[in-house]
Amino acid sequence: MAEAARQLGISNVTLHRWINDGFVPAEQLTPGAPWRIRLTDQIRALLADSAPPDWVPMQVATRALGVSRQTVLQRVKRGDLRAVHIRTGRRKGLRIELPALQDGLF
């Protein structure tokens, strides 16, 4: 876990929180064993210095979708929503891509 956190440029605490939130996939051979993380390009792509302009912070996403933070994280984990973690600047944190509105819906 420490090596993965170092390679990603984040703290062990942040990585552990992301594993618990389901943002980063990891596995344990048995409960209490060290976490095993395979650093793929997909995981590395979860971290960026900036997000596309139409991606929104977590707080905006929860209001726009009308769901809790945990529900947004579950949708990210399932692949229903895309997210990236911004690691630089004053406004660090997750940015979520909101689904496009469909014409004709109220």
SEDO-867949 format. One line per field, with one value per residue (C-alpha): residue number from 1; residue in one letter; x, y, z. Coordinates in steps of 0.25 Angstrom, whole numbers, always signed. Example, Ala and Ser with C-alpha at 12.3 -4.5 7.8 and 13.67 -1.06 7.14 Angstrom:
<panus>
k = c(1,2) $
r = c(A,S) $
xx = c(+49,+55) $
yy = c(-18,-4) $
zz = c(+31,+29) $
</panus>
This chain:
<panus>
k = c(1,2,3,4,5,6,7,8,9,10,11,12,13,14,15,16,17,18,19,20,21,22,23,24,25,26,27,28,29,30,31,32,33,34,35,36,37,38,39,40,41,42,43,44,45,46,47,48,49,50,51,52,53,54,55,56,57,58,59,60,61,62,63,64,65,66,67,68,69,70,71,72,73,74,75,76,77,78,79,80,81,82,83,84,85,86,87,88,89,90,91,92,93,94,95,96,97,98,99,100,101,102,103,104,105,106) $
r = c(M,A,E,A,A,R,Q,L,G,I,S,N,V,T,L,H,R,W,I,N,D,G,F,V,P,A,E,Q,L,T,P,G,A,P,W,R,I,R,L,T,D,Q,I,R,A,L,L,A,D,S,A,P,P,D,W,V,P,M,Q,V,A,T,R,A,L,G,V,S,R,Q,T,V,L,Q,R,V,K,R,G,D,L,R,A,V,H,I,R,T,G,R,R,K,G,L,R,I,E,L,P,A,L,Q,D,G,L,F) $
xx = c(+0,+11,+18,+5,+2,+17,+15,+2,+7,-3,-3,-5,-18,-24,-21,-27,-40,-41,-40,-51,-60,-58,-51,-38,-40,-31,-32,-28,-24,-30,-37,-26,-15,-8,-16,-11,-13,-10,-6,-12,-13,-28,-24,-13,-24,-32,-22,-20,-16,-28,-42,-50,-57,-71,-68,-73,-69,-75,-84,-90,-92,-99,-109,-110,-113,-121,-114,-104,-89,-88,-98,-89,-77,-85,-88,-74,-70,-80,-75,-89,-81,-67,-59,-45,-37,-31,-18,-13,-18,-27,-39,-34,-43,-53,-59,-70,-75,-90,-99,-105,-119,-128,-137,-152,-150,-155) $
yy = c(+0,+10,+7,+9,+22,+27,+24,+31,+43,+42,+39,+25,+30,+36,+23,+15,+24,+22,+7,+7,+17,+7,+18,+10,-6,-14,-28,-35,-49,-50,-40,-32,-36,-24,-18,-22,-12,-14,+0,+0,+12,+12,+15,+25,+32,+34,+45,+58,+72,+77,+72,+75,+88,+81,+72,+76,+75,+64,+74,+79,+65,+61,+73,+71,+56,+57,+46,+45,+45,+30,+27,+36,+28,+15,+19,+22,+9,+2,+10,+17,+31,+35,+42,+48,+53,+66,+67,+81,+95,+101,+92,+78,+66,+58,+63,+56,+55,+57,+49,+57,+61,+54,+62,+61,+58,+67) $
zz = c(+0,+3,-10,-18,-10,-13,-28,-28,-21,-10,+5,+11,+18,+5,-2,+9,+9,-6,-5,+6,-3,-15,-23,-24,-26,-16,-10,+3,+3,+17,+26,+33,+22,+15,+3,-11,-22,-36,-42,-56,-66,-62,-47,-51,-59,-47,-43,-51,-49,-55,-60,-72,-71,-70,-59,-45,-30,-22,-14,-28,-33,-21,-22,-37,-36,-23,-16,-5,-6,-3,-15,-24,-20,-22,-36,-39,-34,-43,-55,-56,-54,-57,-47,-46,-34,-35,-27,-29,-27,-16,-20,-18,-18,-27,-40,-46,-60,-59,-69,-81,-80,-89,-98,-94,-80,-69) $
</panus>
